[in-house]
Amino acid sequence: MTKINTISDLNALRNKIINEQKKFKITVTLCGGTGCQASGSQAVIDALKNELAKQQLMQTVYVRRTGCHGFCEQGPLMVIEPGNIFYCHISPEDVFEIVSKTILKGEVIEKLLYKDPVSGNLIKTEKEIPFYKAQDRHLLSQNMKVDPCSIEDYIAMGGYAALAKTIFEIPPDRIIKEIKESGLRGRGGGGFPTGRKWAECYEAPGNEKYVICNADEGDPGAYMDRCVLEGNPHLIIEGMMIGAWAVGAREGYVYVRNEYPLAVKNIKIAIQQAMNMGILGEKIFGSSFSFHIEVARGGGAFVCGESTALMASIEGKVGEPRPKDVHTVVDGLWNKPTTLNNVETWANVPSIILNGSSWFASKGSKGSKGTKILALTGHIKNTGLVEVPMGTPIRTVLFDIGGGALNGKTIKAVQTGGPSGGCLPDSKFDLPIDFDALYEAGSMIGSGGMVVMGKETCMVDVAKYFLTFLQDESCGKCVPCRLGIDRMLEIITTITEGRGKPEQIELLQELGDTISQTSLCGLGKTAANPVLSTLRYFREEYDAHINEKRCSAGVCQALITYRIDPEKCTFCGVCKSTCPHNAIIGQKKQVHSIDLQLCQKCGICRSECKFDAIFVN
């Protein structure tokens, strides 16, 4: 591997790689992210390489396996250049036809094109697909340009140019000034101004300082950081190195959750490649700047996403938070000044240095600059990773990008910010995706999770679900969080079981406010959000559960019964054969009924009935 000792070496290598890649007439980009791998993308990649070798095309066709392209539900995904031809749901059996028709003859295979669910039209290019068309994919688009295990790909794309510019042209105080003026705020949830954090660490006394990348992404349904870290690990390394130069650090850590094996693998490969080239290590580019990175694997605790608990975990201690009166920028890892940002925050740094703070600040809203990656999941047509400018209305994401609710139904609510976020009703869908606007509405951006809920969702049950998660993940160190969440969950459970009392509503509100104000760390301070937001916007559902003993969504088992509509029943017997409790009564060619004494309300009969003959009463 080429050793880079100077900026001239870096530029020469970049030109050499670009010239070598220009020799290929066609580039086939295949998504190798976790989502597409689960759909069998590796088998497609292997089949493609074998077919190209068989037809002696390896010298003319460049195959690039990349990280996540975002449209996960359509995977495995393939893009062929020139032409930006977009194929989805690829299988190994399609490879021969792709090579024979598209690669050799330039013919488009219609059965592999994306079909718009609204218009029914087949769409040839990625940029014309509504899911992509309405986005501003700054970070995610870079995933498509690099093989995460190829430092050459990253350098060809302009990688490490920002680092070189930083070391030789911009002193630390000017770097910090540039980050401040960009308006970059932490993408991990709190939205703290990044430049301010760096400035405080820079000014902290001491020669031994650290920078940390928080990749302990624990929110259910959120995988933004995983996508960026496993798809473009050199971007994170470069961002951390620029941050280290700015604050005066020589060592850094990437703290990544153990459940992200591909991200762990790729970041370790990237670190080793950068070390081998001399980009990481001692006297980088022949300068006086030295920097080393280690990977620390988390043990799966949600609370270790909190900065002080994360640092305790790296030190080999129990992952518990510290009081907030001691700031980690002064007293952080091993009691040394430490700058911690999450994956997406670090990923934005190189482009700010190359393009300038005004470029970054030109996107977004007044108080929230740049773009934000969101994980769009739930009861919506188009699920996947979405990147939009800050300030984009929630409605744009749900309908222009997400395509609206599944099966033509209605979207009832959307939860933003993960289990510590809030649930917003359709009347709030015109709110901008903005740190301050969502906070005022009782929710938060968080790390970027966005869970869409349909009319069949019970909001009381949703609050119960997230409280259960947070109860399991609480470290138990402080009383408000440990006992408060337990008590709130106990009350919510009684309500879903039909034993709720009107006075419990006021008690839930009081408990939620107390936990938010007195808990030690961010987990506890936001733990009550699912309850407080559903009380605020869906109070009528709580009242129905308590006063009428009724769950309008038909979810809470203690408050529902299943019935068979005799007008819709076709006497097929499917429900009877699938009922595990033998609760279905009736012979073939006779109307069936349900024995309520035997029915356990599992819902299998309803899900198996193809005629919507079984309803919830």
C-alpha positions in Angstrom: 0.0 0.0 0.0 1.3 3.5 -1.0 2.7 5.5 1.9 1.6 9.1 2.1 4.2 11.4 3.6 3.1 14.8 2.1 0.1 16.5 0.6 1.8 16.0 -2.8 1.7 12.3 -2.2 -2.0 12.5 -1.4 -2.8 14.5 -4.6 -0.7 12.2 -6.8 -2.4 9.1 -5.4 -5.8 10.7 -6.0 -5.0 11.4 -9.6 -3.6 8.0 -10.2 -6.7 6.3 -8.7 -9.1 8.5 -10.8 -7.2 7.7 -14.0 -7.3 4.0 -13.2 -11.1 4.1 -12.6 -11.6 6.0 -15.8 -10.4 3.0 -17.8 -13.6 1.1 -16.9 -16.4 1.8 -19.4 -19.2 0.7 -17.0 -19.6 0.9 -13.2 -22.0 -1.3 -11.4 -22.8 -0.2 -7.8 -24.3 -2.8 -5.5 -25.6 -2.0 -2.0 -23.8 -4.2 0.5 -25.3 -2.6 3.6 -26.9 -4.6 6.4 -30.4 -4.2 5.0 -29.5 -5.4 1.5 -27.3 -8.2 2.9 -30.3 -9.5 4.8 -32.0 -9.6 1.4 -29.2 -11.6 -0.2 -27.0 -8.9 -1.8 -23.8 -10.8 -1.2 -25.0 -13.7 -3.4 -25.8 -11.2 -6.1 -22.4 -9.6 -5.9 -20.7 -13.0 -6.1 -22.9 -14.1 -9.1 -22.1 -10.8 -10.9 -18.3 -11.1 -10.5 -18.5 -14.8 -11.6 -20.5 -13.9 -14.7 -18.2 -11.0 -15.6 -15.2 -13.2 -15.3 -16.8 -15.9 -17.4 -17.6 -13.3 -20.2 -14.1 -11.7 -19.8 -15.5 -8.3 -18.8 -13.6 -7.7 -15.6 -11.3 -5.2 -17.4 -14.2 -3.1 -18.7 -16.8 -3.3 -15.8 -16.0 -1.9 -12.4 -18.0 -3.5 -9.6 -18.3 -1.5 -6.4 -19.9 -2.9 -3.3 -21.1 0.0 -1.1 -22.9 0.8 2.1 -26.6 1.5 2.4 -28.4 3.4 -0.4 -31.3 4.2 1.9 -34.3 2.5 0.1 -33.9 -0.6 2.2 -37.2 -2.3 1.5 -36.4 -2.5 -2.2 -33.1 -4.3 -1.8 -30.9 -5.7 -3.1 -30.3 -2.5 -5.0 -28.1 -2.0 -8.1 -27.2 1.2 -10.1 -25.5 1.0 -13.4 -23.5 3.9 -14.9 -23.6 5.5 -17.3 -27.3 6.0 -17.4 -28.1 5.9 -13.7 -30.1 2.7 -14.3 -31.7 1.7 -11.1 -32.6 -2.0 -10.5 -34.3 -3.3 -7.3 -35.1 -6.7 -5.7 -32.2 -8.2 -7.6 -31.6 -11.9 -7.3 -28.6 -14.1 -8.5 -30.9 -15.5 -11.2 -31.1 -12.0 -12.7 -27.4 -11.6 -13.1 -27.0 -13.3 -16.5 -29.7 -11.2 -18.0 -28.2 -8.0 -16.5 -24.8 -8.7 -18.0 -26.1 -9.9 -21.4 -28.7 -7.2 -22.0 -27.9 -4.1 -19.9 -24.1 -4.2 -19.6 -23.3 -5.6 -23.1 -26.2 -4.0 -25.1 -27.5 -1.1 -23.0 -31.0 -2.6 -22.8 -33.2 -1.9 -19.8 -34.8 -4.8 -18.1 -38.3 -3.6 -17.2 -39.1 -6.3 -14.6 -36.2 -5.1 -12.5 -37.2 -1.4 -12.6 -38.9 0.4 -9.7 -42.7 0.6 -10.1 -44.3 3.7 -8.6 -47.1 2.4 -6.3 -49.2 5.6 -7.0 -48.9 6.0 -10.8 -48.0 2.4 -11.7 -45.2 3.8 -13.9 -41.9 2.0 -14.3 -39.0 4.3 -13.3 -35.6 3.9 -14.9 -33.3 6.1 -12.9 -32.7 6.6 -9.2 -33.0 10.3 -9.3 -36.6 10.1 -10.7 -37.9 7.9 -7.9 -40.1 9.9 -5.6 -38.4 8.5 -2.5 -35.1 9.9 -3.6 -36.3 12.9 -5.6 -37.6 14.8 -2.6 -34.5 14.4 -0.5 -31.2 16.3 -0.2 -28.8 13.4 0.1 -25.5 15.0 1.2 -24.1 12.3 3.5 -26.1 9.3 2.1 -25.2 10.0 -1.5 -21.5 9.6 -0.6 -22.2 6.0 0.4 -22.8 5.2 -3.3 -19.4 6.5 -4.3 -17.2 4.4 -2.1 -16.5 0.8 -1.2 -16.2 1.1 2.7 -13.3 -1.3 2.6 -11.4 0.7 0.0 -9.4 3.8 1.1 -8.6 4.3 -2.5 -12.3 4.9 -3.3 -12.4 7.5 -0.5 -9.3 9.3 -1.6 -10.6 9.4 -5.2 -13.7 11.1 -4.0 -11.6 13.8 -2.3 -11.2 12.1 1.0 -8.6 13.4 3.5 -8.3 16.7 1.5 -10.1 18.5 4.3 -7.7 17.0 6.8 -4.7 18.1 4.8 -6.2 21.6 4.5 -6.8 21.7 8.2 -3.2 20.7 9.2 -1.4 23.0 6.9 -3.7 26.0 6.4 -6.1 26.4 9.4 -5.0 26.8 13.0 -7.2 25.2 15.7 -9.0 28.4 16.8 -10.1 29.1 13.2 -11.3 25.5 12.7 -13.5 26.0 15.8 -14.7 29.4 14.5 -15.7 27.7 11.2 -17.7 25.0 13.0 -19.4 27.6 15.2 -20.4 29.7 12.2 -21.7 26.7 10.3 -24.4 26.2 13.0 -23.7 22.5 13.2 -25.5 21.0 16.2 -25.0 17.5 17.7 -27.0 14.9 15.7 -27.1 12.5 18.6 -30.2 13.9 20.2 -29.4 16.8 22.4 -28.6 19.3 19.6 -25.8 21.0 21.5 -23.8 23.4 19.4 -20.7 21.5 18.2 -18.4 24.5 17.9 -19.2 25.5 21.4 -18.3 22.1 22.7 -15.1 22.1 20.8 -14.2 25.5 22.1 -14.7 24.5 25.7 -12.5 21.4 25.2 -9.8 23.5 23.4 -9.7 26.0 26.3 -9.7 23.3 29.0 -6.3 23.0 30.7 -4.1 20.0 30.1 -2.1 18.4 27.3 -3.8 15.0 27.3 -7.2 15.2 25.6 -9.5 12.8 23.8 -12.1 12.7 21.0 -14.8 10.1 20.9 -17.3 9.0 18.3 -20.5 7.8 19.8 -21.9 5.0 17.6 -23.9 3.3 20.4 -27.2 3.8 18.5 -29.7 2.1 20.8 -33.1 3.6 19.7 -35.5 0.9 18.4 -36.0 1.4 14.7 -33.0 3.8 14.3 -30.0 2.9 12.1 -28.7 6.1 10.7 -25.3 6.0 12.4 -24.9 2.3 11.5 -25.5 3.2 7.9 -22.9 5.9 7.8 -20.3 4.1 9.9 -20.5 0.8 7.9 -20.9 2.6 4.6 -18.2 5.4 4.8 -15.9 4.8 7.8 -13.1 7.0 6.4 -15.4 10.0 6.6 -15.8 9.5 10.3 -12.1 9.0 10.8 -11.4 12.2 8.9 -14.0 14.2 10.9 -12.5 12.9 14.2 -9.0 13.8 13.1 -10.1 17.4 12.2 -11.8 17.6 15.6 -8.7 16.2 17.3 -6.5 18.9 15.6 -8.9 21.6 16.7 -9.1 20.6 20.4 -5.5 19.4 20.8 -6.2 15.6 21.2 -3.8 12.8 20.2 -6.1 9.8 20.9 -9.6 8.9 20.0 -12.2 6.2 20.4 -15.0 4.9 18.3 -17.6 3.4 20.7 -19.8 1.2 18.6 -22.6 -1.1 19.8 -21.7 -4.8 19.6 -24.9 -5.5 17.6 -23.3 -3.7 14.6 -20.8 -6.4 13.4 -20.5 -4.9 9.8 -19.9 -1.4 11.2 -17.3 -2.8 13.6 -15.6 -4.8 10.8 -15.5 -1.8 8.4 -14.2 0.8 10.8 -11.4 -1.5 11.9 -10.4 -2.1 8.3 -10.5 1.6 7.6 -8.4 2.4 10.6 -5.8 -0.2 9.6 -5.7 1.1 6.0 -5.2 4.7 7.2 -2.4 3.5 9.5 -0.7 1.6 6.7 -0.8 4.7 4.4 0.5 7.0 7.2 -2.7 9.0 7.4 -3.2 7.8 10.9 -0.4 7.5 13.4 2.7 9.6 14.0 3.6 12.8 12.1 0.7 12.8 9.7 1.6 14.2 6.2 5.0 14.9 7.6 3.6 17.4 10.1 3.9 17.5 13.9 0.3 16.2 14.3 -0.1 12.7 15.5 -3.3 10.8 16.2 -4.5 7.3 17.0 -7.9 5.7 17.1 -9.2 2.6 18.9 -12.5 0.8 18.6 -14.4 0.1 21.8 -17.4 -2.3 21.6 -20.4 -1.6 23.7 -22.2 -4.2 25.7 -25.7 -3.4 24.5 -26.9 -1.1 27.3 -29.1 1.8 26.0 -27.9 4.1 28.8 -24.3 3.9 27.4 -25.4 6.2 24.6 -25.3 8.9 27.4 -21.9 10.6 27.3 -20.6 9.9 30.8 -22.0 6.4 30.9 -20.2 5.7 27.6 -16.9 7.0 29.0 -17.3 4.9 32.1 -17.8 1.9 29.8 -14.6 2.6 27.9 -12.7 2.8 31.2 -14.0 -0.7 32.1 -16.5 0.5 34.7 -20.2 -0.1 34.9 -22.0 2.1 32.4 -23.6 4.6 34.7 -24.0 8.4 34.2 -22.4 11.0 36.3 -24.0 14.3 37.6 -24.1 17.0 34.9 -22.4 19.6 37.0 -19.1 18.1 35.8 -18.7 18.7 32.1 -16.9 16.1 30.0 -15.1 18.7 27.9 -13.2 19.5 31.1 -13.4 16.2 33.1 -14.2 13.4 30.6 -12.5 10.1 29.7 -10.0 9.2 32.5 -10.8 12.6 33.9 -9.2 14.4 30.9 -10.8 17.0 28.6 -12.9 15.1 26.1 -15.0 15.9 23.0 -17.7 13.5 22.2 -19.9 13.7 19.1 -22.0 11.0 17.3 -21.4 9.5 13.9 -23.5 11.9 11.9 -22.0 14.9 13.5 -18.4 13.8 12.7 -19.4 13.0 9.2 -20.5 16.6 8.5 -17.1 18.1 9.5 -14.9 17.4 6.4 -17.4 19.0 4.0 -17.8 22.1 6.3 -14.0 22.5 6.1 -13.8 22.1 2.4 -16.9 24.1 1.4 -17.0 26.6 4.2 -19.4 27.4 7.1 -21.7 29.5 4.9 -22.3 26.5 2.6 -23.5 24.4 5.4 -25.4 27.2 7.1 -27.3 27.9 3.8 -29.3 24.6 4.3 -31.8 24.1 7.1 -33.8 26.4 9.4 -32.8 29.4 11.5 -31.7 27.4 14.5 -31.0 24.1 12.9 -28.6 24.0 10.0 -27.6 21.4 7.5 -29.4 18.1 6.7 -30.6 15.3 8.9 -30.8 11.6 8.3 -34.0 10.0 9.5 -35.0 6.3 9.8 -38.5 6.1 8.4 -40.3 3.0 9.6 -43.7 1.8 10.6 -47.1 2.0 8.9 -45.9 3.7 5.7 -45.3 2.7 2.1 -41.7 3.6 1.7 -39.4 2.7 4.6 -35.7 3.4 4.8 -33.2 6.1 5.4 -34.1 9.6 4.4 -31.9 12.7 4.4 -33.6 16.1 4.2 -32.7 19.7 5.1 -33.4 20.7 8.7 -36.7 22.6 8.7 -38.4 20.2 6.3 -42.1 19.7 7.4 -42.9 16.3 8.8 -45.7 16.0 6.2 -43.1 16.2 3.3 -41.2 13.2 4.8 -44.4 11.2 5.4 -46.1 11.8 2.1 -43.7 13.1 -0.6 -40.9 10.7 0.4 -42.7 8.0 2.5 -45.6 7.8 0.1 -48.3 7.9 2.8 -49.9 5.2 4.9 -49.9 1.5 3.9 -52.9 0.2 2.1 -54.4 3.6 1.6 -55.2 3.9 5.4 -54.7 7.0 7.5 -51.6 8.0 9.5 -52.6 8.6 13.0 -49.4 9.7 14.6 -45.6 9.8 14.2 -43.1 9.3 16.9 -39.8 11.2 16.6 -36.7 10.8 18.6 -36.9 7.2 19.6 -38.2 5.8 22.9 -37.4 9.1 24.6 -39.2 11.2 22.0 -42.9 12.1 21.7 -45.9 11.0 19.6 -47.3 13.8 17.4 -50.8 13.7 15.9 -51.6 14.6 12.2 -52.5 18.1 13.3 -48.7 18.6 13.9 -47.5 17.2 10.6 -46.7 20.7 9.3 -44.2 21.2 12.0 -40.6 21.6 10.7 -38.0 18.9 11.6 -36.1 21.3 13.8 -34.5 20.9 17.2 -36.5 23.7 18.8 -39.8 23.2 17.1 -40.1 19.6 18.0 -39.0 20.2 21.6 -41.7 22.8 22.0 -44.3 20.3 20.7 -43.3 17.8 23.4 -41.0 15.7 21.2 -37.4 15.8 19.9 -35.3 15.0 16.9 -33.2 12.6 18.9 -30.9 10.6 16.8 -33.4 10.6 13.9 -35.9 7.8 14.4 -39.3 8.4 12.9 -41.9 5.7 13.6 -45.2 6.1 11.7 -48.4 4.8 13.3 -51.7 4.0 11.6 -55.3 4.2 12.9 -55.0 0.6 14.2 -52.4 1.8 16.8 -53.5 2.3 20.4 -51.5 5.3 21.8 -51.9 4.1 25.4 -50.3 0.8 24.4 -47.6 2.7 22.6 -46.8 4.6 25.8 -46.7 1.3 27.6 -44.4 -0.3 25.1 -41.8 2.5 25.3 -42.0 2.7 29.1 -41.3 -1.1 29.2 -38.2 -0.6 27.1 -37.0 2.3 29.2 -37.6 0.5 32.4 -35.4 -2.4 31.2 -32.7 0.0 30.0 -32.6 2.3 33.1 -29.3 1.8 35.0 -31.2 2.4 38.2 -28.7 4.8 39.7 -31.1 7.6 40.5 -34.4 7.3 42.3 -36.6 9.4 40.0 -35.8 7.2 37.0 -35.6 3.9 38.8 -38.9 4.2 40.8 -40.7 6.8 38.6 -40.6 4.8 35.4 -41.8 1.7 37.4 -44.7 3.6 38.9 -45.7 5.1 35.5 -45.6 1.7 33.8 -47.7 0.2 36.6 -50.4 2.8 36.1 -50.4 2.6 32.3 -50.7 -1.2 32.6 -53.7 -0.9 34.8 -55.3 1.4 32.3 -54.7 -1.0 29.4 -56.2 -3.8 31.4 -59.4 -1.9 32.1 -58.6 -1.2 35.8 -57.7 2.5 35.4 -59.2 5.3 37.4 -59.8 8.9 36.4 -57.5 10.3 39.1 -54.6 8.4 37.6 -54.3 10.8 34.7 -53.3 13.6 36.9 -50.9 11.3 38.7 -49.2 10.3 35.4 -48.8 13.9 34.5 -47.2 14.7 37.9 -44.9 11.7 37.8 -43.8 12.6 34.3 -43.0 16.2 35.2 -41.1 15.1 38.3 -39.0 12.5 36.5 -38.2 14.9 33.7 -37.0 17.6 36.2 -35.1 15.5 38.7 -33.5 12.6 36.9 -29.7 12.4 36.6 -29.1 11.9 32.9 -30.8 12.4 29.6 -32.5 8.9 29.6 -34.4 9.7 32.7 -35.1 13.3 31.8 -36.8 12.2 28.6 -38.3 8.9 29.7 -41.7 10.4 30.4 -42.0 11.9 26.9 -44.1 9.0 25.4 -46.6 9.3 28.2 -46.7 13.1 28.4 -47.0 13.5 24.6 -49.8 10.9 24.3 -51.6 12.5 27.2 -51.3 15.9 25.5 -52.5 14.8 22.1 -54.5 11.6 22.6 -56.2 12.2 25.9 -59.5 10.9 24.5 -58.0 7.4 24.2 -57.0 7.4 27.9 -60.5 8.5 28.8 -62.0 5.8 26.7 -59.9 3.1 28.4 -60.7 4.4 31.8 -64.3 5.6 31.6 -65.7 3.3 28.9 -63.4 0.3 29.3 -62.9 0.5 25.5 -59.8 0.4 23.3 -60.9 2.1 20.1 -57.9 0.7 18.2 -58.8 -2.9 19.3 -55.3 -3.5 20.7 -55.6 -3.9 24.5 -56.8 -7.4 24.9 -58.6 -7.0 28.2 -60.9 -4.4 26.5 -61.8 -6.2 23.3 -63.7 -9.2 22.0 -63.5 -10.8 18.5 -66.7 -11.4 16.5 -67.5 -12.9 13.2 -69.6 -10.9 10.8 -72.2 -13.4 9.4 -72.7 -11.2 6.3 -69.0 -11.5 5.3 -68.2 -15.1 6.5 -67.8 -17.4 3.5 -67.7 -20.6 5.7 -64.2 -21.5 4.4 -63.0 -22.8 7.8 -59.6 -21.1 7.7 -60.1 -19.4 11.0 -61.2 -22.6 12.6 -58.2 -24.5 11.4 -55.7 -21.9 12.5 -57.2 -21.1 16.0 -54.7 -22.5 18.5 -57.4 -22.5 21.3 -60.3 -24.3 19.4 -62.5 -21.3 20.0 -64.1 -21.2 16.5 -67.4 -22.9 16.3 -69.1 -24.0 13.0 -69.1 -26.5 10.2 -68.3 -26.0 6.6 -71.0 -24.2 4.7 -72.3 -22.8 8.0 -71.7 -19.4 9.6 -68.9 -19.6 12.1 -68.8 -18.0 15.6 -66.3 -17.5 18.4 -66.7 -19.0 21.8 -65.7 -16.1 24.0 -64.9 -18.4 26.9 -62.2 -20.2 25.0 -60.9 -17.2 22.9 -57.6 -15.9 24.2 -57.7 -12.9 21.9 -54.5 -13.8 20.1 -55.8 -12.3 16.8 -54.6 -15.1 14.6 -58.1 -15.8 13.2 -58.4 -12.1 12.2 -55.0 -12.0 10.5 -55.7 -15.2 8.6 -59.2 -14.3 7.4 -59.0 -13.1 3.8 -62.6 -11.7 3.7 -62.4 -9.2 6.7 -65.1 -11.2 8.3 -63.6 -11.0 11.8 -63.8 -7.7 13.6 -62.9 -6.3 17.0 -65.8 -5.3 19.2 
